[in-house]
Amino acid sequence: MRKLIGSLLLFVSLSSTAQCDVEQRPVIFIHGFLASGDTWSNAVKFFQQSGYCKNRLYAFDWNSVGGNGKQNEQLLSQFIQQIKKETGAVQVDLIGHSAGGGLARSYLKDSNQARNVAHYVHIGSRKWVENFPWFPNERCLNIFSTEDRVAGTSAGVIEGANNLRLTEEDHYQVATSVKSLTGILNFLAPTKKAANSLLATKKKVEIAGKAVILGDNMPMKNATVTIYPINQKNGRRTRKPAINLITAENGGWGPVVVEAGIPYEIELLPSDSKKKKISYFFSSFEQDNPLVYLRGFPEGNRMSSLLGKIPEEENQSALVIYAASAAMVGGRDSVTVNQFPVCSKELTPASKTVITSFIFDDGDGISSGKTLKQFAAAPFIGGLDRLLPAGARMKHQIYYNGKLLTVPAYPSKDRIILAVLN
């Protein structure tokens, strides 16, 4: 069990920020279903800019697709105890999003465990009716949105709690928007001044993260992570030196210092060479980011059946689009690949809350433009039947709400292309 806890524990940095508050209680962030610690990338940046030390912010990764509820609660309990021991804190502040809110509330049901928590923030998650005498609702902040199509009416005002009602944020934005983060900061640390934005602040930034398996978040140890600066016009690797890393026992890699404001390809090569190689593309890193997650494709779990039909061809690409801080909502957002829309009311309706979209040919060589059947009922995941030609000098252009990200047209036989949209 100790080894598993070690694989789940992630310090967001190895050092403290200058002039930060070393006495501030640690904050533990718990992600929701199908998610990972990078749900909280915006939160960590925001809290650091607002005066929190880097080593007071933690992400707890857990298996939300096939894990045992009691085991997850036990792992969270051990995680909290380990952070208390390493920081010297008497209590922590706890934040849970979506299914992570259910896990957090289960933890707080135990009066002995609840003594470890000073405040709790419940985000985009089912409202409760009980008021634990040992952890009264007044110590809780409940954030919900009328545009959250996942939590829907199961979320809402909780009597006796501090309630923050949002009116525009989707199910992902309730955990990532500046409005939500400001509300959280005002609740946890009312004397601190909230950051004005999440814009760039430095010419060079420090990044780090983890390599985990999609869905169950098991760490990918001894994987090779290579960071390449790329040409903004064609997506190809430049002549600048690459950074080569090997992931640790817990899947962690970095930190490393990179130049801000330029695009990068981060290649993930599993230790088992038979498994899929994935190239992640980022338009830029504008701030220090300790939660850059790279996900390997699963085998033998609930997610693997959805991914089994990805082509492995020399003449076509397989592209995945990941929206890092908000869902892709048809009618609200504009997302195109090679000028073809991949975000519409049919493909990415608000009710589906699509965070990740897979784009490849379904096997018949015809680009129907329709939803890939295997993703039709999958939560948070979409798919588009579109043949993407591959070639050494070819490229794919992705526009996301007016921003452009260009990636090379790698063949699907070689690797999966994954574009991260911010």
N, C-alpha and C positions, 0 to 999 in steps of 0.2 A: 504493500500500500504506500509506503514512504517513497518508493521509486515512482509510482504513478503520480503522487502529489508533486514530486519534483518535476515531472513532465508537464504538469499543468501550471505551475507557478511561473509568472512572467513579470519581472521587474520591467517597468517601462524605460528605465535608464539605469546606468551604473553610477551616476553621480547626481549631485543636487544642483539646482539652478541657483546662480548667484542672486543674493538678496531675496531669496524665497523664505517662506515661513517654516522653519524646521520643527516647530511645535504643533503644526496642524495635524489633525487626525488623518490617518490613511483612508483613502477611498477605494473601495473594491467595486468594480463594474462587472455585471453578469449579463452576457448576451442572450439572445432569444433563439428560437428554433431555426436550425440550419445555418446559424451565424457563427462567428468567431470573435476573438478579441478586437479585431479591427473595426467592429461596430463603434468602438469608443475612441477612434482616432481623433475626431473633432473635439470630443470632450477633453482628452488629455492635452491637446494643444491649447484649448480654451482655458483650462484650469491652470496650466503652467503660466500662461500670459497674465492670469489673474492673481498670481502669487504663490501657487502651490509648488512645492519642490517635486522634482521628477520622481524621487524615490518615496513619494507619498501617494502614488497613483498606480493602481494594479488592475489587470484584466484577468478574470477567471474563465478559462476555457473548459467546456464540459460537453459531453456527448448528448446532444439534444434529439438525436434521431433513433437511437437504440439503447440508450443507457438505462440503468436501473435507478428509479427515483430515490430510493433509500441510499444507494451508493453515492449518487450525485450530492445528496445532502451531507453525507459523511465526508466526502472530498471537500466540499465547501467549508465544512466545520474545521477540517484539518488545515485548509488553506488560510483561513482567518487566524487560527492559532499560530501558524508559522509566521504570518505577517506581524502579528502582535509581538512575537518573540524577537523578530529581526529589527523591528522599529522601536521597540520599547513602549509602544502605545498601549493604553489601558483598554480603549475601545476603537472600533473602526466605524466609518460610515458606509452603508451598503446601498447599491443602486442596481435595480433589476429591470430589464426591458422584456416585454412580451412574455414568452415562456420562462425567461429568467426571473420575472416577477413572481411566477408561481413557485420556483425553486427558493427564492428569497423568503417568501411568506412561510413556506414549509419549515425553513430554518428557524424563523422567528416564533413558530408555534411552541417551541421548546423553551421554557422560561430560563433554563440554565444557559442555553446557547444565546438567547436574546440579550443576556448581560454583556456580551461582547460588542454589541451594536449601539451606537449613540443615536443615529438617525437613519431612516430608511426612505429611499426614493423609488416609487413604483411608476413605471413608464409604459404606456400603451398596453396595459395588462388588465386582466379581469378584476373588477372591483370586488371587495369583500364586505361582509356585513358584521362579522364579529370584531370586537374590540378587546384585544388581549390586555388584561389588567397589568401584566408585567411589561408590556410594550404598547402603551396607549396610542391611539390614532394621531394624537397631536404631535407625536414624534415622527410622523410620516408625511411625505409630500407625494401627492398623486397627480400625475400629468397625463392628460388624455386629449384627443383631438376629435372634433366632429367629422373630419375628413379621413380618419383612420378606418379603412374598410376591412381591416383584419380583426382588430379588437371589437369594432362596431359598438353595439349597445351593451355588450358585456362589460365594457369600460364605462366610466362615468364618475359622478361625484360620490365620494366616500365620506359619510357622516363623521365629523370630528377631526378629519384629516385636513391638512393644508392642500387645497385643490387648485391646480393650474389648468384651465380649460383653453385649448388652442382651437383655432377655427380653419386653418389652411394646411396643416402638416399631415403628410401621409404616415403610414405605420412605421416607416424607417426614420422619417424626419423628426418624430417625437423624441428620438434619442440623439439626433445629430444637429438640430437647428440651434442657432445662436439664441433664439427666444427661449427654447427649453433649457439650454445650458445656463443662461442667465438666471432663470428661475431656480435651478438647482443650486447654483452658487449662492444666491440670496438666502436660500433655506439652510444650507450647510455652513456657510461662512459669511454672515450678513455684513461683517465689517470690511470685507474685501471688495475692491472695485472690479467690476466685470470688464473683461477685454472688449474692445470696440468691434473687433472683427477677427477673422482668421487669415488675414493677408500676410504676404511675405514680409519678413523682417531682417533677413540676413543674406549675404552672398553665398555662404557655404552653410550647409545644414548637416545634421547627424541623423542617419536613419538606421533602423534595426527592426527585427521582427521575428516571425516564426514560419516554419514550413510544417503544415499539418495536412491530414487527409480531409477532404471535403466531406462534411456531414458529421463524422464522429470526433473530429479534432484530435485524433491520435497523432503524436509527433512523428515527423519524418527525420530520423536521425541519420547522420552521415550522408545526407544529400548534398549535392554541389550547387551552390548559388553563385552565379556570375552576373555582375552588374556592368552593363555597357552603356556609355553615352551614345545617343543616336542622332542622326541627321533629321532635323525637323521637317524637311521637305519630302524625303523619301523613306524615312523610318529605318534606314540602314545604319549599321554600326559605324562609328567614326574611327579615326586612327588614335584617339585618346586611349590611354591604358585602361583595361578592364580590371575590375576588382573580383578576386576569386575567394570564396569562402566555403567552409564545410559546416553543416548544421550540427549543433550539439545534441546531447542525449534528449533534451526537451524540445528539439526542433528549432531552437533559437539560433539566430545568426546576427552578426554585427555586435556593436555599432560600428559604422563606417561614416566617413565624411565625404559628401558629394557636393557638387556645384548646384546651387539653386537656379531655378528658372529655365532649365533645359530638359528635354525629354530623355527617358531612359528605357532600356530593355533589361529586365531582370529574368535570367534564365534559371529555371528549376529543373535539375536533373536528379531523379531519385537514385538512391544507392543501387537499386536493382535496375540494371540497364534495360530490362525488358518492359519496364513500365513507361508510361507516356512522359515525354519531355514537354514542358510548358514554358512558353515565353510570355512574361507579363510586360505590358507596356504602360508607362506612366507619362503624362504630358509634362510633368515637372514635380519637383519637391520644393515647396515654398517655405516650409518650416521644419524644425526637427520633428521627426516622426518615428517613434519607437514601436509602432504597431503596423508595420508593413507585412501583411500576411500573404504567404504563397501557399496555394492549396493543390495538393496532388490528387489525382483521381482515385476513387475507392475501388476495391474489389471485394465482392462478397457481402456488401451491406445494402441497405435499402436504396442508396443512391446509385449503385453500380448499374442496376437495370435500366435506369434512365439514360445512362451515358454509353450504353453498349453499341449504339448504332452510329457513333461518330465515325466518319470515313477515314480511311488510311490510304490516301491516294497521292500520286505524284503530281497530278494536274489540277488539284483543287485544294483550297484551304478550308480549315475548320476554325471559326472565329467565335469567341465568347466575349460578350460585353458585360461588364460588372459595374453597376452604378454604386459608387462608394458611400454616398451620404443621403440619397433620396431615391425612391422608386422611379421607374420610367412609366409615366402615366400618359396614355393617349389623350390628346386634346389639351394637355398642359405642357408636355415636353416635346421637343423635336430631336429625334435621333435617326440618322441615316448612315448607311454603309454604301459607299460608291454611288451616292445619290439615291439609293433605294431606301424608302422608309422602313424602319424596323420598330418604330413606336407609333401605334395607332389605337383607336378605340376597339378595334377588333383584335389586334395582337397583344396589346398591353393595356387592357382596361383598368380603370382605377380599382375595380373590385378584386383584381388578381394581385395587385401590388408586386409587379415584376421588378426584381432587383438584378437578376442575372438572365441574359438572353443568349441562347446558342443559335448560331447561324451556319448552316451547311446544307448540302444537297441530301435529300432523303433516300437517294439511291437510284432514282429513275432518270437522272440527268436533266430534269425539267425544273425550272425555278417557278414554282406555283405561287410563291409569295404568301402561302398560308402557314398556319401554325403547325409545327412538327408535332405529330400525334402523341409521341411519348411524353411531351411536356404539357399537354392540354390541361391536365388536372393537377399538375404539380404546383404546390404553393411557392410563391416568390420566384419561380423559374418560368421563363418563356422560351420559345424556339421558333425559328423561321426557316422555311424551306427555300433556300437560295443558293445556287451554285456560285462559289467564289473561285475564279480561276487563279491558279498559282503559277509562279515563274520567277526566275532569278532576278529579273529587272522589273517585276511588277510590284504593285503596292495596293493597299486598301486604305481608303480615306473615310474616317469616321467623324461625323459632325454631331456634337451634343450641345444643344441649346446655344449654337453659334460658335462653339469652340471646336477646333480641328485637331485630330490626332491621326497621324499617318503611320501605318505599320507595314512591314514587308509582307509580301504574299508568300509566306512559307507554305510548302506542301503539307497536307495533313498527315502524310506518311512519316514526316520528319518530326512534327511537333504540333501542339495546339497553340493558337494565338489567343491571348487574353488581354483585352484592352480595359484598363481601369479608368472610369470616367469620374471626375471630381466636379 
